[in-house]
Amino acid sequence: MRPLHEILLPTDFSPRSADVARYAAGVARHFSSQITLLHVLPPVNLAFAAFGSCAMLDEVLTHQNEETCDELRHRK
């Protein structure tokens, strides 16, 4: 197998994606690879955004995702 220098890991933070993240971490350790985590936020409801709360919603979702990423980063 050719060495993997970078691994792109899409996730939805579900339990199943956590299993895949553990597997990817093992592969990354084996090849001394860097993992880039990819998570796409769901589309914002335009009716909600019309009230000027879109920035607040983005801030809350970003904070939640950062916490989840920190938890994943510290798991072994």
N, CA, C and O atoms as CSV, one atom per row, in Angstrom:
chain,resi,resn,atom,element,x,y,z
A,1,MET,N,N,0.851,-1.185,0.000
A,1,MET,CA,C,0.000,0.000,0.000
A,1,MET,C,C,0.889,1.238,0.000
A,1,MET,O,O,1.870,1.312,0.740
A,2,ARG,N,N,0.537,2.196,-0.828
A,2,ARG,CA,C,1.276,3.460,-0.865
A,2,ARG,C,C,1.033,4.232,0.418
A,2,ARG,O,O,-0.058,4.167,0.984
A,3,PRO,N,N,2.038,4.961,0.881
A,3,PRO,CA,C,1.846,5.736,2.112
A,3,PRO,C,C,0.810,6.843,1.914
A,3,PRO,O,O,0.719,7.452,0.848
A,4,LEU,N,N,0.055,7.078,2.941
A,4,LEU,CA,C,-0.960,8.130,2.922
A,4,LEU,C,C,-0.428,9.317,3.723
A,4,LEU,O,O,-0.169,9.198,4.921
A,5,HIS,N,N,-0.270,10.437,3.072
A,5,HIS,CA,C,0.253,11.609,3.766
A,5,HIS,C,C,-0.870,12.414,4.404
A,5,HIS,O,O,-0.688,13.023,5.458
A,6,GLU,N,N,-2.014,12.413,3.766
A,6,GLU,CA,C,-3.161,13.154,4.279
A,6,GLU,C,C,-4.418,12.297,4.136
A,6,GLU,O,O,-4.585,11.565,3.160
A,7,ILE,N,N,-5.291,12.407,5.130
A,7,ILE,CA,C,-6.563,11.687,5.114
A,7,ILE,C,C,-7.675,12.711,5.302
A,7,ILE,O,O,-7.669,13.468,6.273
A,8,LEU,N,N,-8.622,12.735,4.379
A,8,LEU,CA,C,-9.800,13.590,4.518
A,8,LEU,C,C,-10.896,12.735,5.125
A,8,LEU,O,O,-11.300,11.724,4.551
A,9,LEU,N,N,-11.372,13.149,6.290
A,9,LEU,CA,C,-12.351,12.358,7.038
A,9,LEU,C,C,-13.668,13.118,7.153
A,9,LEU,O,O,-13.803,13.981,8.021
A,10,PRO,N,N,-14.646,12.813,6.293
A,10,PRO,CA,C,-15.956,13.442,6.445
A,10,PRO,C,C,-16.678,12.835,7.646
A,10,PRO,O,O,-16.554,11.640,7.913
A,11,THR,N,N,-17.423,13.655,8.358
A,11,THR,CA,C,-18.132,13.165,9.537
A,11,THR,C,C,-19.441,13.910,9.743
A,11,THR,O,O,-19.589,15.070,9.359
A,12,ASP,N,N,-20.381,13.213,10.359
A,12,ASP,CA,C,-21.619,13.858,10.804
A,12,ASP,C,C,-21.719,13.775,12.325
A,12,ASP,O,O,-22.757,14.103,12.898
A,13,PHE,N,N,-20.642,13.338,12.978
A,13,PHE,CA,C,-20.528,13.195,14.431
A,13,PHE,C,C,-21.477,12.148,15.002
A,13,PHE,O,O,-21.798,12.177,16.190
A,14,SER,N,N,-21.918,11.240,14.168
A,14,SER,CA,C,-22.755,10.141,14.651
A,14,SER,C,C,-21.858,9.074,15.275
A,14,SER,O,O,-20.643,9.096,15.076
A,15,PRO,N,N,-22.448,8.133,16.032
A,15,PRO,CA,C,-21.640,7.037,16.594
A,15,PRO,C,C,-20.896,6.248,15.513
A,15,PRO,O,O,-19.748,5.853,15.713
A,16,ARG,N,N,-21.532,6.026,14.396
A,16,ARG,CA,C,-20.883,5.285,13.310
A,16,ARG,C,C,-19.687,6.064,12.765
A,16,ARG,O,O,-18.648,5.471,12.472
A,17,SER,N,N,-19.818,7.370,12.628
A,17,SER,CA,C,-18.682,8.149,12.120
A,17,SER,C,C,-17.557,8.205,13.154
A,17,SER,O,O,-16.392,8.356,12.789
A,18,ALA,N,N,-17.894,8.084,14.439
A,18,ALA,CA,C,-16.860,8.016,15.479
A,18,ALA,C,C,-16.053,6.726,15.326
A,18,ALA,O,O,-14.839,6.726,15.532
A,19,ASP,N,N,-16.718,5.635,14.968
A,19,ASP,CA,C,-16.009,4.377,14.710
A,19,ASP,C,C,-15.042,4.539,13.537
A,19,ASP,O,O,-13.905,4.069,13.590
A,20,VAL,N,N,-15.501,5.202,12.491
A,20,VAL,CA,C,-14.653,5.422,11.318
A,20,VAL,C,C,-13.477,6.333,11.691
A,20,VAL,O,O,-12.362,6.140,11.206
A,21,ALA,N,N,-13.727,7.318,12.546
A,21,ALA,CA,C,-12.656,8.224,12.981
A,21,ALA,C,C,-11.574,7.458,13.742
A,21,ALA,O,O,-10.385,7.728,13.568
A,22,ARG,N,N,-11.977,6.508,14.580
A,22,ARG,CA,C,-10.989,5.690,15.301
A,22,ARG,C,C,-10.153,4.871,14.314
A,22,ARG,O,O,-8.937,4.759,14.469
A,23,TYR,N,N,-10.796,4.312,13.319
A,23,TYR,CA,C,-10.087,3.545,12.297
A,23,TYR,C,C,-9.110,4.453,11.545
A,23,TYR,O,O,-7.953,4.088,11.334
A,24,ALA,N,N,-9.579,5.631,11.146
A,24,ALA,CA,C,-8.727,6.582,10.422
A,24,ALA,C,C,-7.545,7.016,11.286
A,24,ALA,O,O,-6.444,7.214,10.774
A,25,ALA,N,N,-7.767,7.165,12.592
A,25,ALA,CA,C,-6.676,7.545,13.493
A,25,ALA,C,C,-5.598,6.465,13.518
A,25,ALA,O,O,-4.407,6.775,13.547
A,26,GLY,N,N,-6.013,5.204,13.506
A,26,GLY,CA,C,-5.049,4.110,13.464
A,26,GLY,C,C,-4.244,4.113,12.171
A,26,GLY,O,O,-3.030,3.911,12.189
A,27,VAL,N,N,-4.917,4.341,11.059
A,27,VAL,CA,C,-4.231,4.416,9.767
A,27,VAL,C,C,-3.271,5.607,9.765
A,27,VAL,O,O,-2.144,5.508,9.281
A,28,ALA,N,N,-3.729,6.723,10.308
A,28,ALA,CA,C,-2.894,7.928,10.358
A,28,ALA,C,C,-1.643,7.697,11.208
A,28,ALA,O,O,-0.554,8.141,10.846
A,29,ARG,N,N,-1.802,7.002,12.337
A,29,ARG,CA,C,-0.634,6.691,13.166
A,29,ARG,C,C,0.344,5.806,12.401
A,29,ARG,O,O,1.553,6.030,12.440
A,30,HIS,N,N,-0.175,4.815,11.716
A,30,HIS,CA,C,0.670,3.880,10.969
A,30,HIS,C,C,1.504,4.589,9.904
A,30,HIS,O,O,2.690,4.299,9.748
A,31,PHE,N,N,0.896,5.503,9.183
A,31,PHE,CA,C,1.575,6.199,8.090
A,31,PHE,C,C,2.088,7.588,8.478
A,31,PHE,O,O,2.622,8.305,7.633
A,32,SER,N,N,1.932,7.971,9.744
A,32,SER,CA,C,2.294,9.330,10.182
A,32,SER,C,C,1.584,10.371,9.316
A,32,SER,O,O,2.183,11.350,8.871
A,33,SER,N,N,0.308,10.134,9.094
A,33,SER,CA,C,-0.505,11.000,8.236
A,33,SER,C,C,-1.170,12.102,9.041
A,33,SER,O,O,-1.287,12.025,10.264
A,34,GLN,N,N,-1.593,13.109,8.336
A,34,GLN,CA,C,-2.400,14.180,8.921
A,34,GLN,C,C,-3.858,13.923,8.553
A,34,GLN,O,O,-4.167,13.583,7.411
A,35,ILE,N,N,-4.753,14.089,9.529
A,35,ILE,CA,C,-6.185,13.938,9.268
A,35,ILE,C,C,-6.823,15.322,9.200
A,35,ILE,O,O,-6.621,16.158,10.081
A,36,THR,N,N,-7.585,15.545,8.154
A,36,THR,CA,C,-8.404,16.750,8.043
A,36,THR,C,C,-9.850,16.319,8.196
A,36,THR,O,O,-10.355,15.516,7.412
A,37,LEU,N,N,-10.509,16.854,9.206
A,37,LEU,CA,C,-11.899,16.521,9.487
A,37,LEU,C,C,-12.806,17.464,8.698
A,37,LEU,O,O,-12.604,18.678,8.703
A,38,LEU,N,N,-13.803,16.897,8.022
A,38,LEU,CA,C,-14.739,17.694,7.226
A,38,LEU,C,C,-16.150,17.484,7.756
A,38,LEU,O,O,-16.660,16.364,7.788
A,39,HIS,N,N,-16.762,18.574,8.166
A,39,HIS,CA,C,-18.156,18.528,8.610
A,39,HIS,C,C,-18.873,19.709,7.988
A,39,HIS,O,O,-18.419,20.848,8.095
A,40,VAL,N,N,-19.980,19.441,7.344
A,40,VAL,CA,C,-20.757,20.486,6.698
A,40,VAL,C,C,-21.979,20.754,7.541
A,40,VAL,O,O,-22.718,19.833,7.889
A,41,LEU,N,N,-22.193,22.014,7.872
A,41,LEU,CA,C,-23.365,22.388,8.658
A,41,LEU,C,C,-24.608,22.297,7.784
A,41,LEU,O,O,-24.547,22.539,6.579
A,42,PRO,N,N,-25.733,21.949,8.395
A,42,PRO,CA,C,-26.971,21.886,7.604
A,42,PRO,C,C,-27.365,23.281,7.131
A,42,PRO,O,O,-26.981,24.279,7.742
A,43,PRO,N,N,-28.123,23.351,6.053
A,43,PRO,CA,C,-28.561,24.665,5.566
A,43,PRO,C,C,-29.394,25.383,6.621
A,43,PRO,O,O,-30.138,24.758,7.376
A,44,VAL,N,N,-29.260,26.680,6.660
A,44,VAL,CA,C,-30.012,27.501,7.611
A,44,VAL,C,C,-31.390,27.775,7.032
A,44,VAL,O,O,-31.527,28.105,5.854
A,45,ASN,N,N,-32.391,27.639,7.858
A,45,ASN,CA,C,-33.756,27.951,7.453
A,45,ASN,C,C,-33.846,29.445,7.163
A,45,ASN,O,O,-33.570,30.266,8.037
A,46,LEU,N,N,-34.230,29.798,5.944
A,46,LEU,CA,C,-34.268,31.207,5.551
A,46,LEU,C,C,-35.271,32.008,6.367
A,46,LEU,O,O,-35.073,33.206,6.574
A,47,ALA,N,N,-36.334,31.381,6.830
A,47,ALA,CA,C,-37.301,32.096,7.667
A,47,ALA,C,C,-36.640,32.500,8.978
A,47,ALA,O,O,-36.893,33.592,9.489
A,48,PHE,N,N,-35.800,31.635,9.524
A,48,PHE,CA,C,-35.080,31.943,10.762
A,48,PHE,C,C,-34.070,33.062,10.508
A,48,PHE,O,O,-33.914,33.966,11.330
A,49,ALA,N,N,-33.383,32.993,9.361
A,49,ALA,CA,C,-32.376,33.994,9.022
A,49,ALA,C,C,-33.004,35.370,8.805
A,49,ALA,O,O,-32.346,36.390,9.012
A,50,ALA,N,N,-34.255,35.407,8.395
A,50,ALA,CA,C,-34.928,36.678,8.129
A,50,ALA,C,C,-35.071,37.526,9.387
A,50,ALA,O,O,-35.222,38.744,9.295
A,51,PHE,N,N,-35.026,36.904,10.554
A,51,PHE,CA,C,-35.148,37.648,11.808
A,51,PHE,C,C,-33.797,38.143,12.326
A,51,PHE,O,O,-33.710,38.642,13.448
A,52,GLY,N,N,-32.745,38.009,11.517
A,52,GLY,CA,C,-31.440,38.520,11.906
A,52,GLY,C,C,-30.691,37.614,12.867
A,52,GLY,O,O,-29.702,38.039,13.464
A,53,SER,N,N,-31.136,36.379,13.031
A,53,SER,CA,C,-30.502,35.478,13.983
A,53,SER,C,C,-29.527,34.511,13.301
A,53,SER,O,O,-29.005,33.604,13.949
A,54,CYS,N,N,-29.287,34.691,12.034
A,54,CYS,CA,C,-28.432,33.780,11.307
A,54,CYS,C,C,-27.022,33.760,11.898
A,54,CYS,O,O,-26.434,32.689,12.045
A,55,ALA,N,N,-26.481,34.912,12.233
A,55,ALA,CA,C,-25.133,34.976,12.809
A,55,ALA,C,C,-25.095,34.261,14.150
A,55,ALA,O,O,-24.129,33.562,14.456
A,56,MET,N,N,-26.145,34.431,14.953
A,56,MET,CA,C,-26.203,33.761,16.250
A,56,MET,C,C,-26.283,32.244,16.065
A,56,MET,O,O,-25.610,31.498,16.776
A,57,LEU,N,N,-27.087,31.794,15.131
A,57,LEU,CA,C,-27.207,30.377,14.858
A,57,LEU,C,C,-25.875,29.808,14.390
A,57,LEU,O,O,-25.468,28.732,14.828
A,58,ASP,N,N,-25.201,30.520,13.511
A,58,ASP,CA,C,-23.893,30.085,13.025
A,58,ASP,C,C,-22.906,29.975,14.185
A,58,ASP,O,O,-22.127,29.024,14.248
A,59,GLU,N,N,-22.933,30.927,15.088
A,59,GLU,CA,C,-22.030,30.915,16.249
A,59,GLU,C,C,-22.301,29.701,17.145
A,59,GLU,O,O,-21.366,29.031,17.583
A,60,VAL,N,N,-23.558,29.425,17.411
A,60,VAL,CA,C,-23.925,28.288,18.260
A,60,VAL,C,C,-23.510,26.974,17.605
A,60,VAL,O,O,-22.916,26.121,18.266
A,61,LEU,N,N,-23.810,26.797,16.325
A,61,LEU,CA,C,-23.450,25.553,15.621
A,61,LEU,C,C,-21.938,25.387,15.537
A,61,LEU,O,O,-21.423,24.280,15.695
A,62,THR,N,N,-21.231,26.476,15.289
A,62,THR,CA,C,-19.771,26.408,15.225
A,62,THR,C,C,-19.199,26.009,16.575
A,62,THR,O,O,-18.289,25.182,16.638
A,63,HIS,N,N,-19.714,26.579,17.648
A,63,HIS,CA,C,-19.243,26.248,19.003
A,63,HIS,C,C,-19.495,24.763,19.310
A,63,HIS,O,O,-18.618,24.079,19.837
A,64,GLN,N,N,-20.674,24.278,18.985
A,64,GLN,CA,C,-20.991,22.866,19.226
A,64,GLN,C,C,-20.050,21.957,18.446
A,64,GLN,O,O,-19.571,20.955,18.976
A,65,ASN,N,N,-19.788,22.300,17.204
A,65,ASN,CA,C,-18.894,21.484,16.382
A,65,ASN,C,C,-17.461,21.535,16.889
A,65,ASN,O,O,-16.757,20.527,16.835
A,66,GLU,N,N,-17.013,22.684,17.382
A,66,GLU,CA,C,-15.668,22.779,17.941
A,66,GLU,C,C,-15.541,21.897,19.184
A,66,GLU,O,O,-14.516,21.243,19.376
A,67,GLU,N,N,-16.572,21.877,20.026
A,67,GLU,CA,C,-16.541,21.017,21.209
A,67,GLU,C,C,-16.467,19.541,20.800
A,67,GLU,O,O,-15.707,18.769,21.385
A,68,THR,N,N,-17.253,19.157,19.802
A,68,THR,CA,C,-17.243,17.774,19.345
A,68,THR,C,C,-15.885,17.421,18.756
A,68,THR,O,O,-15.378,16.325,18.995
A,69,CYS,N,N,-15.293,18.321,17.997
A,69,CYS,CA,C,-13.968,18.076,17.429
A,69,CYS,C,C,-12.932,17.914,18.543
A,69,CYS,O,O,-12.069,17.040,18.462
A,70,ASP,N,N,-13.013,18.745,19.577
A,70,ASP,CA,C,-12.088,18.619,20.705
A,70,ASP,C,C,-12.234,17.263,21.385
A,70,ASP,O,O,-11.237,16.642,21.752
A,71,GLU,N,N,-13.471,16.802,21.555
A,71,GLU,CA,C,-13.697,15.486,22.157
A,71,GLU,C,C,-13.079,14.388,21.304
A,71,GLU,O,O,-12.426,13.488,21.832
A,72,LEU,N,N,-13.275,14.453,19.994
A,72,LEU,CA,C,-12.702,13.455,19.087
A,72,LEU,C,C,-11.180,13.498,19.110
A,72,LEU,O,O,-10.520,12.460,19.058
A,73,ARG,N,N,-10.634,14.694,19.188
A,73,ARG,CA,C,-9.187,14.851,19.171
A,73,ARG,C,C,-8.535,14.197,20.390
A,73,ARG,O,O,-7.412,13.701,20.301
A,74,HIS,N,N,-9.229,14.194,21.518
A,74,HIS,CA,C,-8.660,13.697,22.765
A,74,HIS,C,C,-8.989,12.226,23.036
A,74,HIS,O,O,-8.501,11.663,24.015
A,75,ARG,N,N,-9.804,11.597,22.192
A,75,ARG,CA,C,-10.094,10.174,22.333
A,75,ARG,C,C,-8.913,9.351,21.860
A,75,ARG,O,O,-8.148,9.768,20.991
A,76,LYS,N,N,-8.782,8.192,22.441
A,76,LYS,CA,C,-7.701,7.280,22.010
A,76,LYS,C,C,-8.286,6.008,21.485
A,76,LYS,O,O,-7.549,5.113,21.073
